[in-house]
Amino acid sequence: MSTPKVMGIINLTPDSFYAGSRKPAVEEALQQAEKMLNDGATFLDLGAYSSRPGAEDISVQEEADRLLPVVEAIVAKYSNAILSIDTFRSSVAEAAIKAGAHIINDISGGQLDDVMFETVARLQVPYILMHMKGTPQTMVQLAQYDDVFNDVLAYFAQRYEKLRAMGVHDVIIDPGFGFAKTHEHGYELMSKMQGFDMLQLPVLVGVSRKRMVYGITGGTAADALNGTTALNTIALTKGANILRVHDVKEAVEAVKIWEMCKS
Protein backbone atom coordinates (compact mmCIF):
# COMPACT_ATOMS: atom_id res chain seq x y z
CA MET A 1 0.00 0.00 0.00
CA SER A 2 2.93 2.36 -0.57
CA THR A 3 0.85 3.75 -3.43
CA PRO A 4 -2.95 3.62 -3.83
CA LYS A 5 -4.34 0.60 -5.68
CA VAL A 6 -7.43 0.06 -7.82
CA MET A 7 -9.98 -2.71 -7.34
CA GLY A 8 -12.20 -3.57 -10.29
CA ILE A 9 -15.83 -4.56 -9.67
CA ILE A 10 -17.27 -7.58 -11.48
CA ASN A 11 -20.89 -8.26 -10.56
CA LEU A 12 -22.11 -11.76 -11.29
CA THR A 13 -25.70 -10.65 -10.80
CA PRO A 14 -28.58 -9.73 -13.10
CA ASP A 15 -29.68 -6.75 -10.99
CA SER A 16 -26.71 -4.74 -9.67
CA PHE A 17 -27.43 -1.01 -9.69
CA TYR A 18 -25.07 -0.22 -12.60
CA ALA A 19 -25.96 -2.26 -15.66
CA GLY A 20 -22.46 -1.98 -17.11
CA SER A 21 -21.03 -4.01 -14.23
CA ARG A 22 -23.32 -7.02 -14.70
CA LYS A 23 -21.35 -9.99 -16.03
CA PRO A 24 -23.36 -13.07 -14.97
CA ALA A 25 -21.91 -15.47 -17.57
CA VAL A 26 -18.47 -17.00 -17.02
CA GLU A 27 -17.15 -15.88 -20.41
CA GLU A 28 -18.37 -12.31 -19.86
CA ALA A 29 -16.70 -12.23 -16.45
CA LEU A 30 -13.44 -13.55 -17.92
CA GLN A 31 -13.46 -10.86 -20.60
CA GLN A 32 -14.09 -8.18 -17.99
CA ALA A 33 -11.32 -9.57 -15.78
CA GLU A 34 -8.87 -9.42 -18.69
CA LYS A 35 -9.83 -5.83 -19.51
CA MET A 36 -9.54 -4.69 -15.90
CA LEU A 37 -6.18 -6.38 -15.37
CA ASN A 38 -4.87 -4.85 -18.61
CA ASP A 39 -6.16 -1.45 -17.47
CA GLY A 40 -4.14 -1.70 -14.25
CA ALA A 41 -6.36 -3.24 -11.59
CA THR A 42 -4.46 -4.73 -8.66
CA PHE A 43 -7.56 -6.50 -7.34
CA LEU A 44 -10.75 -7.92 -8.85
CA ASP A 45 -13.81 -7.88 -6.59
CA LEU A 46 -16.35 -10.56 -7.47
CA GLY A 47 -19.88 -10.32 -6.11
CA ALA A 48 -22.80 -12.66 -6.70
CA TYR A 49 -25.32 -11.06 -4.31
CA SER A 50 -26.68 -7.65 -5.24
CA SER A 51 -26.37 -5.26 -2.31
CA ARG A 52 -28.14 -2.30 -3.89
CA PRO A 53 -30.88 -0.79 -1.70
CA GLY A 54 -33.94 -3.03 -1.72
CA ALA A 55 -32.25 -5.82 -3.70
CA GLU A 56 -33.86 -9.24 -3.71
CA ASP A 57 -32.51 -11.68 -1.14
CA ILE A 58 -31.18 -14.88 -2.70
CA SER A 59 -30.20 -18.23 -1.20
CA VAL A 60 -26.69 -19.23 -0.20
CA GLN A 61 -26.77 -21.91 -2.90
CA GLU A 62 -27.73 -19.47 -5.64
CA GLU A 63 -24.98 -17.07 -4.61
CA ALA A 64 -22.40 -19.88 -4.62
CA ASP A 65 -23.62 -21.21 -7.96
CA ARG A 66 -23.16 -17.79 -9.55
CA LEU A 67 -19.78 -17.16 -7.95
CA LEU A 68 -17.66 -20.30 -7.82
CA PRO A 69 -17.49 -21.12 -11.56
CA VAL A 70 -16.18 -17.60 -12.21
CA VAL A 71 -13.61 -17.80 -9.42
CA GLU A 72 -12.35 -21.10 -10.80
CA ALA A 73 -12.23 -19.77 -14.37
CA ILE A 74 -10.31 -16.60 -13.46
CA VAL A 75 -7.86 -18.52 -11.25
CA ALA A 76 -7.23 -20.95 -14.11
CA LYS A 77 -6.70 -18.26 -16.76
CA TYR A 78 -5.17 -15.39 -14.74
CA SER A 79 -3.21 -17.07 -11.96
CA ASN A 80 -1.60 -13.81 -10.82
CA ALA A 81 -4.92 -12.00 -10.32
CA ILE A 82 -5.74 -11.11 -6.71
CA LEU A 83 -9.40 -11.94 -6.15
CA SER A 84 -11.61 -10.33 -3.52
CA ILE A 85 -14.97 -11.96 -2.75
CA ASP A 86 -17.86 -9.62 -1.99
CA THR A 87 -20.06 -11.67 0.35
CA PHE A 88 -21.40 -11.49 3.89
CA ARG A 89 -21.88 -15.28 4.10
CA SER A 90 -19.04 -17.26 5.65
CA SER A 91 -19.80 -20.48 3.79
CA VAL A 92 -19.66 -18.69 0.41
CA ALA A 93 -16.49 -16.89 1.44
CA GLU A 94 -14.77 -20.10 2.52
CA ALA A 95 -15.76 -21.96 -0.66
CA ALA A 96 -14.38 -19.12 -2.78
CA ILE A 97 -11.09 -18.98 -0.85
CA LYS A 98 -10.70 -22.74 -1.28
CA ALA A 99 -11.35 -22.26 -5.02
CA GLY A 100 -8.40 -19.87 -5.22
CA ALA A 101 -9.63 -16.42 -4.11
CA HIS A 102 -7.58 -14.34 -1.68
CA ILE A 103 -9.61 -11.68 0.18
CA ILE A 104 -13.03 -11.57 1.88
CA ASN A 105 -14.97 -8.33 1.38
CA ASP A 106 -17.87 -8.29 3.85
CA ILE A 107 -20.41 -5.46 3.54
CA SER A 108 -21.87 -6.37 6.93
CA GLY A 109 -18.64 -6.40 8.96
CA GLY A 110 -19.53 -9.80 10.36
CA GLN A 111 -22.95 -8.68 11.60
CA LEU A 112 -25.03 -10.85 9.24
CA ASP A 113 -23.13 -14.10 9.83
CA ASP A 114 -22.12 -15.04 13.36
CA VAL A 115 -19.23 -17.21 12.22
CA MET A 116 -17.69 -14.86 9.62
CA PHE A 117 -14.95 -13.58 11.95
CA GLU A 118 -14.18 -17.12 13.07
CA THR A 119 -13.96 -18.20 9.43
CA VAL A 120 -11.60 -15.35 8.52
CA ALA A 121 -9.39 -16.17 11.52
CA ARG A 122 -9.22 -19.84 10.57
CA LEU A 123 -8.48 -19.13 6.90
CA GLN A 124 -5.99 -16.33 7.74
CA VAL A 125 -6.90 -14.19 4.73
CA PRO A 126 -7.18 -10.41 4.42
CA TYR A 127 -10.58 -9.07 5.42
CA ILE A 128 -12.36 -5.92 4.26
CA LEU A 129 -14.48 -4.65 7.14
CA MET A 130 -17.26 -2.40 5.85
CA HIS A 131 -19.71 -0.28 7.81
CA MET A 132 -23.40 -0.87 7.22
CA LYS A 133 -26.54 -0.93 9.35
CA GLY A 134 -29.26 -3.50 8.75
CA THR A 135 -29.38 -5.38 5.45
CA PRO A 136 -29.58 -4.27 1.81
CA GLN A 137 -33.34 -4.66 2.17
CA THR A 138 -33.61 -2.43 5.30
CA MET A 139 -30.59 -0.11 5.31
CA VAL A 140 -32.28 2.92 3.74
CA GLN A 141 -34.59 3.22 6.75
CA LEU A 142 -31.62 3.04 9.15
CA ALA A 143 -29.64 6.04 7.85
CA GLN A 144 -29.71 7.89 11.17
CA TYR A 145 -26.69 8.97 13.22
CA ASP A 146 -25.83 11.24 16.13
CA ASP A 147 -22.47 11.94 14.48
CA VAL A 148 -21.83 9.84 11.37
CA PHE A 149 -18.02 10.02 11.44
CA ASN A 150 -17.66 9.24 15.13
CA ASP A 151 -20.32 6.51 14.95
CA VAL A 152 -18.49 4.82 12.05
CA LEU A 153 -15.10 5.27 13.74
CA ALA A 154 -16.40 3.66 16.95
CA TYR A 155 -17.83 0.77 14.93
CA PHE A 156 -14.47 0.13 13.26
CA ALA A 157 -12.59 0.32 16.55
CA GLN A 158 -14.94 -2.15 18.22
CA ARG A 159 -15.05 -4.61 15.33
CA TYR A 160 -11.29 -4.48 14.73
CA GLU A 161 -10.60 -5.10 18.42
CA LYS A 162 -12.74 -8.24 18.18
CA LEU A 163 -10.93 -9.36 15.02
CA ARG A 164 -7.50 -8.82 16.59
CA ALA A 165 -8.52 -10.82 19.64
CA MET A 166 -9.35 -13.69 17.28
CA GLY A 167 -5.98 -13.46 15.54
CA VAL A 168 -7.00 -11.48 12.46
CA HIS A 169 -4.59 -8.63 11.73
CA ASP A 170 -4.75 -8.09 7.96
CA VAL A 171 -7.79 -5.79 7.91
CA ILE A 172 -8.89 -3.09 5.48
CA ILE A 173 -11.70 -0.71 6.45
CA ASP A 174 -14.44 0.58 4.13
CA PRO A 175 -16.69 3.44 5.35
CA GLY A 176 -19.57 2.01 3.32
CA PHE A 177 -20.57 4.97 1.21
CA GLY A 178 -24.22 4.57 0.22
CA PHE A 179 -24.93 1.85 2.78
CA ALA A 180 -27.40 3.16 5.38
CA LYS A 181 -26.15 6.68 4.64
CA THR A 182 -27.69 9.71 2.96
CA HIS A 183 -25.75 11.86 0.49
CA GLU A 184 -25.06 14.26 3.33
CA HIS A 185 -23.67 11.44 5.49
CA GLY A 186 -21.46 10.32 2.62
CA TYR A 187 -19.95 13.73 1.99
CA GLU A 188 -19.44 14.36 5.70
CA LEU A 189 -17.58 11.03 5.93
CA MET A 190 -15.48 11.94 2.91
CA SER A 191 -14.59 15.35 4.32
CA LYS A 192 -13.42 13.79 7.62
CA MET A 193 -11.95 10.57 6.23
CA GLN A 194 -8.39 11.39 7.27
CA GLY A 195 -9.58 10.87 10.82
CA PHE A 196 -9.56 7.13 10.19
CA ASP A 197 -5.75 7.36 10.15
CA MET A 198 -5.78 6.86 13.91
CA LEU A 199 -6.76 3.22 13.33
CA GLN A 200 -3.60 2.67 11.25
CA LEU A 201 -5.49 0.49 8.78
CA PRO A 202 -5.72 0.74 4.99
CA VAL A 203 -8.91 2.46 3.79
CA LEU A 204 -10.96 1.28 0.81
CA VAL A 205 -13.31 3.77 -0.83
CA GLY A 206 -16.22 2.62 -2.99
CA VAL A 207 -18.15 5.54 -4.48
CA SER A 208 -18.14 4.40 -8.10
CA ARG A 209 -21.24 5.58 -10.01
CA LYS A 210 -23.27 5.66 -6.79
CA ARG A 211 -26.27 7.86 -6.11
CA MET A 212 -24.13 10.17 -3.94
CA VAL A 213 -22.37 11.09 -7.21
CA TYR A 214 -25.21 11.38 -9.71
CA GLY A 215 -27.56 12.78 -7.07
CA ILE A 216 -25.30 15.84 -7.21
CA THR A 217 -24.30 15.86 -10.88
CA GLY A 218 -27.61 14.70 -12.36
CA GLY A 219 -28.53 11.79 -14.60
CA THR A 220 -28.15 8.15 -13.58
CA ALA A 221 -25.35 5.73 -12.74
CA ALA A 222 -24.59 5.50 -16.46
CA ASP A 223 -23.76 9.24 -16.47
CA ALA A 224 -21.63 9.27 -13.33
CA LEU A 225 -18.10 8.44 -14.55
CA ASN A 226 -16.78 12.00 -14.51
CA GLY A 227 -18.24 12.69 -11.07
CA THR A 228 -16.86 9.39 -9.83
CA THR A 229 -13.36 10.30 -11.00
CA ALA A 230 -13.61 13.67 -9.26
CA LEU A 231 -14.75 12.07 -6.01
CA ASN A 232 -12.11 9.34 -6.25
CA THR A 233 -9.43 12.02 -6.59
CA ILE A 234 -10.75 13.75 -3.48
CA ALA A 235 -10.70 10.38 -1.69
CA LEU A 236 -7.01 10.01 -2.57
CA THR A 237 -6.28 13.38 -0.96
CA LYS A 238 -8.12 12.16 2.14
CA GLY A 239 -6.01 9.03 2.49
CA ALA A 240 -7.74 6.33 0.44
CA ASN A 241 -5.49 3.32 -0.17
CA ILE A 242 -7.80 1.39 -2.50
CA LEU A 243 -10.36 2.71 -4.98
CA ARG A 244 -13.10 0.16 -5.70
CA VAL A 245 -14.46 1.04 -9.14
CA HIS A 246 -16.38 -0.04 -12.21
CA ASP A 247 -14.03 1.90 -14.50
CA VAL A 248 -10.45 0.81 -13.85
CA LYS A 249 -8.61 2.80 -16.52
CA GLU A 250 -9.96 6.14 -15.33
CA ALA A 251 -9.22 5.34 -11.66
CA VAL A 252 -5.66 4.24 -12.48
CA GLU A 253 -5.15 7.52 -14.35
CA ALA A 254 -6.46 9.48 -11.35
CA VAL A 255 -3.97 7.69 -9.09
CA LYS A 256 -1.06 8.40 -11.46
CA ILE A 257 -1.89 12.10 -11.69
CA TRP A 258 -2.44 12.40 -7.93
CA GLU A 259 0.91 10.70 -7.31
CA MET A 260 2.65 13.25 -9.55
CA CYS A 261 1.10 16.13 -7.60
CA LYS A 262 2.09 14.90 -4.14
CA SER A 263 4.53 17.22 -2.40
N, C-alpha and C positions, 0 to 999 in steps of 0.2 A: 504493500500500500504506500510505497514511497511516492508514487504518482497516482492520481485518480484513475479508476478503471471503469469500463462500460460493460453492463450486463444486458444482453438482448433477450427480449420477451418472445417466447413462442407459446401461444395458447392452443391447446389441443381440444378446444371446445367449440361448439357451434354458436355460442351466445355471448362471448366476451364483449365488453362494451365497445371496443374498437374493431370494426370488421376486418381491417387490414392485418390484424394479428392472428386471425383464426386460421389455424393450419391443422385440421383434425385428421387428415390422412397422413400416413407414414411418409410417403414420397414428398408431399408438400412440406412437411416438417423438416425433412432432410435438406430440401432445397433452401429453405429459410435458414437452417443452421449453417449451410455452406456460405450463403450470402453474408450472414452476420459475422462469421469468423473471418471471411475475406475483408469485411469492412472494419475489422479491428476489435471485435468483442473479445473480452477476456473470459466472460462467463456467458452461458446460455441458461435461461430460467424457463423451465418447462412446467406448465400448469394444465391440469385436466379437470379442474373444478372452477367454474366461473365465480369470482368473488365480487362482481359488480353489485351495487345496491339492488336488493330484491331478486337476485338470481335464484333460479330453481335449485333446490337441494337435490343432489344425486347420491346414489349408493356408493359405498366403498368399492364394491366390485366394478361398477361402471367407471369410476375414476381410475382404478388400476388398469382396467381393460383399455382405456384411452391412452394411458401414460406409458406403460411398460414396453409395448412394442416400439415406441419412438425412442425411449431411452436405449434399448438394445440396439436399434438401428444406428443411432448417432454414435454410440460407443464403438460399434463395429467399423463404421466408416471414418470417424474423426476421433481417433483414440486420444489425441492430445486435448480435446475439448473439455473444459471444466463445466460440469452440469450441476445446476441448482434445481431443486425440486420444490415447486410451490404447492405445498399441501399442509393442512392442519391435522392430518390423520397419521398417526404413528405407524400403522401397518402399511400404508401406502408409501410412506417415507422409507421405511426399512426395506421394502421390496425393491424400491428404486435404487437405493444405495447398493443392495446386493446385486442389482443388474448392471452396476458400473457408474452410478451417479456419485457426486462428491459432497454436496451441500444440501442442507434442509432449510427451506425458506418457509417459515410458519407465520401466516397472517394473524394467528390468534395468540402467539406468544405462549403456547402450551395451555391456554385456557379452555380449549374445546376438546382436548384429549388428555386425560389424566396421566397417561403413561408416555407422553411425548418427551418430556425432559429425561425420563429414565431411558428411553430408547436412544436419544442423542448421546447420553453419557455412555451407554453400552457400546454404541457404534463408534464413538470418538470421531465425529465429523463436525465440521464447522456448522454453526447454527445462526440463522438470521432471525432475530427476535423483533417482531413488529408489534406496534401498539394498535389495538382495536378494542372496541367495546361491543359486546353482543356478538351477533353473527351477521353474515352478509344480508340475511333476510330482515334483521331487526336494527342494524347499526344506525340507520338514518334517524330513528327516533331517539337514539341515545347520545346525540351530539350535544352534550351539555357538560360544562366544566366550570369550576370556580376560577381556575387559572390554567389554561390549556398547557402552557409550557411546563409549569411546575408539576401538574398532574401527570404528564407524560414522563417527565424526568423521574418522578417518584416511582412510577410503574417500572421503568427500566432498572432503577437501582434495586428494587425489591425482587424483580424476576431474575436479574443477573446474580444477585446474592444467592438465590436458590440454586441456580445453575452451577455456580462455582462450588457450592457445598456438595454438589453431586459429581464434581470432577470435570465439568464442562468449562473450558477456558477460551475456546476459539469462537467468540461471539461477535456478531455484527448487529448493530441496532438500526431499526427502520422506523421513523416517526409515524408512518402510516397515513400519509397524506390522502385524504378522501375517504378514510375509513372512520366512521362515526365522528366526522369533523366537517364543519361548514367551511365555505371559502375563507371566511374571516379567521377561523381557527387555523387553517392551513397557512395563510400568509403570516399570522402571528408566530406560528412555529418556525416558519422559514426565517423570519427576521431575527429570531432568538436562537437559531440552531447552533451557533458556536458555543452556547452554554452546555451542550452535550459533551464538550471536550473534557469536562471534569470526570466523566466516566472512563476516559482513556480507552474507548472502543471505536472501531471503524463505524462510520455512518453511511448507510445506504439511503438514497433518495429516489423515490418513485413517483414522479409527477407527470409522466409522459402522457400527453393527449387527454389528461383528466379534465373533469368539469371545472376544477379550480383554475384551469388555463382558459378554456373556451368560454367559461362563464364571464370572464373579463374581456376577452378579445372578440367574442361573438362567434357565431357558426356552431359547428359540432366538433366531435373528436377528429373527424377527417380534415378539419381546417386548422388544427391546433399545433402543427409542427413548429412554426416560427415561434409561437408563444412558449412552447415546450423548451426550445433551444434557449430562449431568453431566461426562462426560469431555471433551467439546468445550469446555466452560467452563473446565475446568482447563487445557486446551491453550492457550486464550487468555491465561490468566495466565502461562503459560510462554513466550509469545512467538510463538504461531502467527499467521501472516499470512493463510492461506487454510484454511478448513475444507471438506474434500471429503466430501459427505454425500448420503444418499438422501433425507433429509427437509429440504428447504430452509427452509420456514417456521420450523420450530423452531430451526434453526441461526442464521437471521437474527435471531430474537428473542433468542437467547443473546448474539449480538454486540451488539445494541442495549443490553441490560441491563448487560453487561460494560463497555461504553463509558461508561454513566452512572455506574458505580461507580469508574472510574479516578480516582486522586487527581492 
